[in-house]
Amino acid sequence: MNTLPLFILIPVGAAFALSTFDVLKNDKKRILVANITAALACLSLTVLAIAHLGKTGVFEMGGRSIPIGIALVLDGFSAPVLAVTGLVSLICAVFSFSYMDMYSGREKFFSLFLLMVAGMNGIVLTSDIFNLYVFMELAAVSSFALVAYGTMKEELEAAFKYLVLSGVATTFILTGIALTYGHTRNLSMVFIYNALSSGSAGPGIYLAAGFLIVGFGIKAALIPFHAWLPDAHPAAPAPVSAMLSGVLIKTAGIYAMVRILFMLFAADLAVASMLLRTLGTVSLMVGVLLALGQWDFKRLLAYHSVSQMGYIALAFGVATPLGIVAGLFHLLNHSVFKSLLFLNSGALFYRTSTRDLRDMGGLNAVMPVTGYTSMVASLSIAGMPPFNGFWSKLLIIIAAIQGGYLWLALWAVLGSVLTLASFAKVQRYAFLGELKEGLKKIKEVPLPMTLSMVFLAVLCAVMGILLIPGIRAVVLDGAADVLLNPAAYIRIATGGIL
Amino acid sequence: MNNMPLAYGLAMILFAVGLYGVVCKKNAVKIIISLLIMTNAVNLFILLIGYRSGGIAPIMDKGQEASEFASMAVDPLAQAIVITSIVIGLSIVALMIAIAIRLYDRYKTFDTSKMKDLKG
């Protein structure tokens, strides 16, 4: 049996089932059932995705073959992203068990949460560019509602800003898709590859690429399109911030951008890779400089998301096999440590009710689990060995030097040093030093929250093993093959026929 | 007479008008309307890409040859895309209006420059 549609059917089915749960009048029972349903759905997605690592496959929706029908395609680039989406959503769901006690309407929260997961899985799997737009909107609409979930002034304002900018982004993306369609008369990636992989790109393709870069640039929050992210991500409830920063800006932003740009410029990657490198380097420097001055913990993390997305774009922009592996590896690592940091900030907010670093201090004494896991995550994001961030940043720098971009490698190193400085500030103000008077009575957060943070911290420590040759060949290397070699993608997406 | 370039130009102008409104207007309702104009400009643009001068509606009659139909009808795929896009646009506008109403409840104004809890 073909298991690919399950990646979309499970979360959508669970989301609709959840929305009927408000017939349960007993609050406790309803929350318990909602928790269990969401966790089971995410767990099954994770298991399924990990079982699919290193495999390829294709599922033709409605039993019609392309270009009449739409195909879901699993390849070396989508499988690892699918796995990390499942994993992060599972952990965020477990974290929500306790954290979402602050809010009401648990089943509605999880319903939106799972719809967002379904949209992201769809973006990753689809091989049709218009279908990609539809899934992107599915993920986006549920994320708007999740950002506004608290319905206080700040949440609503952030959600409105996010909605407007995201709405502009999707109109740009749709225009880009329409131009691509007008040029190639097809929406299926296989046929677009066929039409474009020989000969140079015409002006129509350049115009389409321009619209698509602006659109996906807003979605991925690359500088200069980043204005919404530092508002939207901090305003959302912590597990949602972790999902948005951890996986949504990657699947809907950088993943889709890389996939489509490498497709449009399949014949000659020079222009596309130059653009990605430039956007990436600017984002990684400006993002980290903006982050340095922040005192709001979540806002600081949001600016670091911009900066780390810059690293990923830079790595993909190097456009060598090693560069793509490095970009994908950093994407996976960033999902893990950035969601851990957002969960840490959620844990702090849960106990101290503040996000301002100046109001904290010495929290290691009363919240050791949160303190030490955030230490692990800070060291990871700053690129300290032996944590995962070190290996992927090292790989990015090696790839940049091998590709002949010495200056970019230098910027990447400098950005990493500044990241370390900014997280030294976080550790110094929030966790180390004297415990403040008003904070003495607080306790460690409940078990589901500590459990999910510890799990992510362990992942941070061990994800370096993905670079061991045998594991790397299964998990990471397939991406370089499908992105740089159109024939490989076409072979996978048509199941060897054609 | 072929008016296609004119029509493309108008769609682009409509897009630019919408973008101007989204970027420059301060009133939340006007921003929503501008976004709607942008979406509709894109929808128009997609229809134009699928259009051919003097084409017929893409509904196949009984007894019509497939090849003859394909040479006369406009592109049905573009129209299918537009329908999907309109439905998605509707859901986004509904959500935007809902949030704008909640914002009005909190701030008692639609002026986004007066909503200053978040900085830059």
Interface residues (C-beta under 8 A of the other chain):
Chain A: F130 V134 E137 V141 F144 A145 A148 T151 M152 K153 E154 L156 E157 A158 A159 F160 K161 L163 V164 G167 V168 T170 T171 L174 T175 A178 L179 Y181 G182 L187 A227 P230 D231 A235
Chain B: F15 G18 L19 V22 A28 I31 L35 M38 T39 A41 V42 F45 I46 I49 L77 A78 I81 T84 S85 I88 S91 I92 L95 M96 I99 A100 R102 L103 R106 Y107 T112 M115 D117 L118 G120
